[in-house]
Amino acid sequence: QVQLVQSGGGLVQPGGSLRLSCAASGSIYRIYTMGWYRQAPGKQRELVATSGTSTNYADSVKGRFTISRDNAENTVYLQMNSLKPEDTAIYYCDAEVNSYGSIYRYWGQGTQVTVSS
């Protein structure tokens, strides 16, 4: 079993910054892709950024958000700068994990990000 535990998030004014963290623990042999998704009220969950063999960003966050990983700590981060009200959503991390022969996708518990003055 693998757990993803998120931290960070909260309320920030437009133009501000926040940093999200997501740490994976448990039966981990290797982690392939790690990423961040978000879901705003009344909308579907959407990709924000992923980090695997390459790094990918949603067009809406390019130049403002940065995804990074600490592979030694099985942790992924999302640095969010120049935040806009439309970035308000619940943010989820995910990881594609090889648990000693079996590969599964796991999700974090979600964390609220609210951008408002």
C-alpha positions, 0 to 999 in steps of 0.5 A: 500500500502507498499513501500520498500526503499533501501539505500546503495550500490555503488562502492567498491574494491575487498575484501571490504565491503558494507552494504545495507538497506531496510525499509518497510513502509505503511499499515503493520500489520506484515512482514513475510519473508524479503530477498535480491536478485540480478541480474547481467547483462544477468543473471536471478535474484537470491536469496542472503539471506532470513530471516523469520522463518529461515535464508538462504543464497546462497552458493556463499555468505555463510560466507561473507554476513550476513542478519539481521532485525530490526523488530521494524523498519521493516528494513532488512540489508545485510552486505557484506564482502570480496566482489568479482567482481562476486558479481557485480549486482543490489540488490533488497530487498523483503518482504512478508507483511500482510497488515491487512488481505491480504498478498502480496510480495513487492520489493524495487527499486534496488541498484547497487553494483559494485565490481571493482579495 
